[in-house]
Amino acid sequence: MNKQVRNLYVAINDNKVVHASTSLSEFVRTMSQLVTQVKSYPYYQKKFKDEKVIEHIDHLKKSYYFQKVK
């Protein structure tokens, strides 16, 4: 990984990466446009301190995995 990239956030659905970003705020903003019921930036900021993978289920019961890759 590039030494200048500190974090990489990815969204996975059906074993495919649907979005990736190096900024959590941009990641949350984009995912909230693509997927319903995405929570706020502070929520994910706090969750990623404790977990590397967060499961998100939208209103259609589609499962997404938000992952922080260091």
Residue pairs with C-beta under 8 A, 6 or more apart in sequence:
1 8
1 69
5 22
6 22
6 70
7 22
7 24
7 68
7 69
7 70
8 20
8 21
8 22
8 68
8 69
8 70
9 20
9 21
9 22
9 23
9 24
9 27
9 66
9 67
9 68
9 69
10 17
10 19
10 20
10 66
10 67
10 69
11 17
11 18
11 19
11 20
11 27
11 31
11 34
11 35
11 64
11 65
11 66
11 67
12 18
12 64
12 65
12 66
12 67
13 62
13 63
13 64
13 65
18 34
18 64
19 27
19 30
19 31
19 34
21 27
21 30
24 41
24 44
24 45
24 48
25 41
27 44
27 66
28 38
28 40
28 41
28 44
29 41
31 38
31 64
31 66
32 38
35 56
35 58
35 62
35 64
36 58
36 59
36 60
37 56
37 57
37 58
37 59
38 56
44 54
44 66
47 54
48 54
48 68
52 67
52 68
52 69
53 65
53 66
53 67
53 68
54 65
54 66
54 67
55 63
55 64
55 65
55 66
56 63
56 64
56 65
56 66
57 63
57 64
58 64
